[in-house]
Amino acid sequence: MTIISSAFKTKKLETYRDIKIEKPIVISTWNHGLPANKTAWEILGKGGTSLDAVEQGVRITESDPTNGSVGLGGRPDRDGFVTLDACIMNHKNQCGSVAFLQNIENPISVARKVMEDTPHVMLAGEGAYQFAIEKGFPKKNLLTDGAKKDWEEWLKKSKYQPVINIENHDTIGMLALDSLGNLAGACTTSGLAYKIHGRVGDSPIIGAGLFVDNEVGAACATGLGEAVMRIAGSSAVVELMRSGATPEEACKEAVDRIIRKHDSVENLQVGFLALDKNGQYGSYSIHNGFNFALHTSNKEKLIDSKYRHKQ
Ligand code: ASP
């Protein structure tokens, strides 16, 4: 770990702060971030790239059938289809994304292929699926027996009522800074449980669910995607950091922006997570209950996010 005079100039003080650069480092949303970070660390700890780390890290969550909000075992839409959204971004502002993708277990790796093997940023639906098959990804039924049973239970009332912080929405967003000082991020989800068939959330939208600018920092979002998209959430967090905000201050201002744009946030949860160029990190959410996982050379833990309102 090195200590340098920060490149950050705080707006208020107009002075340079001494900041410890913490790298490598990886952070990710929710407690499913703990095992995902462990895999990411196997790459980062050996001097690997942040891009490889975030891809391999979130694949763990995607392939976990017991996780009802990402990849295999994700809760279906109201018609019984598991539809996945994911995106990835590197330190050169290169990015790839897939939306409304079905029957492919690891959408994050398809997103990376979109980034690396095509001139495009985003593929959706049947086209994204065909592309994945062409690239050799196997077709797989992602609706597990447990998720099917829960959906059949839900069908009895068919009432769409998002409840904050429980498993009808969650996402893994992961941000990493590698030993070369390069940032990357990944975001992947099955989206809101029992959503309208065709609904796409913030998670595959560059600038909403995820944004990385290697000059400044990276951010990702979780919670109600519609609210995140309305303020271009992750891009806003990065721009706030560019203006001198700490990662936590930036996440807090983005949360406040969402609160200001809604008449009520009683049943609304959004959480932002951010990592800056110096390895400083922070988060903020509308309500309590959001947490994130941190992994560095000497720390591995789950941290409760600060929040605006207590439930
Ligand atoms: N943001 C995701 C979506 O709206 C879900 C979540 O993070 O809970 O699809």
Boltz pocket constraint, residues with backbone or C-beta under 6 A from the ligand:
constraints:
  - pocket:
      binder: B
      contacts: [[A, 168], [A, 169], [A, 170], [A, 171], [A, 189], [A, 190], [A, 191], [A, 192], [A, 200], [A, 201], [A, 202], [A, 203], [A, 221], [A, 222], [A, 223], [A, 224], [A, 225], [A, 226]]
      max_distance: 6.0
